[in-house]
Amino acid sequence: MIICDEPVSALDLSVQAQVLNLLNDLQGQLGISYVFISHDLSVVRHVADRVAVMYLGRIIENGPTEAVFERPNHPYTAALMSAAPTLDGAQRKERILLKGEVPSPLNPPSGCRFRTRCWKATEVCATTTPPSAVDPEIAGHTAECHHPLLQEGSALVPA
């Protein structure tokens, strides 16, 4: 396993593509795995089989790449995805603007770390660490949230 922390963030697009293609070729030839850390959602979507979204040092959602991008269940993940630029106007999502300041990672809020910026937060979010819940429609897709975003007609179940 190789850990790649922002490996292409300071590169222009053509060099990014070359590096990403090289990493992909090496993965195929050597059978290696990568932990690919990036803030560039388009790069993550291109290279990752699975995605883990973090907030203040805690994984709050993870699952297969397309599931997390197309069906985010955590409010923070939904806000991140809404901020990602897209060339297809039909796929453009309404932008979710977060209010408030990002809390200090040295002194995170009690309960859910995202609650001070979450539009769905209630009293339980301040007192209890959110449970990890599984999306029953997508294997391996989990979110750590008291009030996950759900597609109509579906529900997360306790992990």
Secondary structure as GFF3:
##gff-version 3
##sequence-region A 1 159
A	DSSP	beta_strand	2	5	.	.	.	ID=ss1
A	DSSP	alpha_helix	13	30	.	.	.	ID=ss2
A	DSSP	beta_strand	34	37	.	.	.	ID=ss3
A	DSSP	alpha_helix	41	47	.	.	.	ID=ss4
A	DSSP	beta_strand	50	55	.	.	.	ID=ss5
A	DSSP	beta_strand	58	64	.	.	.	ID=ss6
A	DSSP	alpha_helix	65	70	.	.	.	ID=ss7
A	DSSP	alpha_helix	75	83	.	.	.	ID=ss8
A	DSSP	three_ten_helix	89	91	.	.	.	ID=ss9
A	DSSP	alpha_helix	123	127	.	.	.	ID=ss10
A	DSSP	beta_strand	132	134	.	.	.	ID=ss11
A	DSSP	beta_strand	142	144	.	.	.	ID=ss12
A	DSSP	beta_strand	157	158	.	.	.	ID=ss13
###
